[in-house]
Amino acid sequence: MIDLSIVILNFNARGFAKKCVESVLNSDLGNINTEIVLVDNNSYDGSKDDLISFNKSTKVQLVFNNRNFGFSKGNNIGAK
């Protein structure tokens, strides 16, 4: 059972999203069972290339949108 879901939305912020995910993964969250949902809103700056490396992590779910849905809808997609 997941205790905490963290949704991270990215759009053309190459490097920042990766650092954010790495920061959460390296944090001491004690016994809190966490998941990270990383949503990319169709970035065109190469972000996908950086973020795909998290594909092997069991704690990170990747969502690559086929267009930029904006802030609210992008976060709602991650929450789903």
Rosetta blueprint (number, residue, H / E / L):
1 M L
2 I L
3 D L
4 L E
5 S E
6 I E
7 V E
8 I E
9 L E
10 N E
11 F L
12 N L
13 A L
14 R L
15 G L
16 F H
17 A H
18 K H
19 K H
20 C H
21 V H
22 E H
23 S H
24 V H
25 L H
26 N L
27 S L
28 D L
29 L L
30 G L
31 N L
32 I L
33 N L
34 T E
35 E E
36 I E
37 V E
38 L E
39 V E
40 D E
41 N L
42 N L
43 S L
44 Y L
45 D L
46 G L
47 S H
48 K H
49 D H
50 D H
51 L H
52 I H
53 S H
54 F H
55 N H
56 K H
57 S L
58 T L
59 K L
60 V E
61 Q E
62 L E
63 V E
64 F E
65 N L
66 N L
67 R L
68 N L
69 F L
70 G H
71 F H
72 S H
73 K H
74 G H
75 N H
76 N H
77 I H
78 G H
79 A H
80 K L
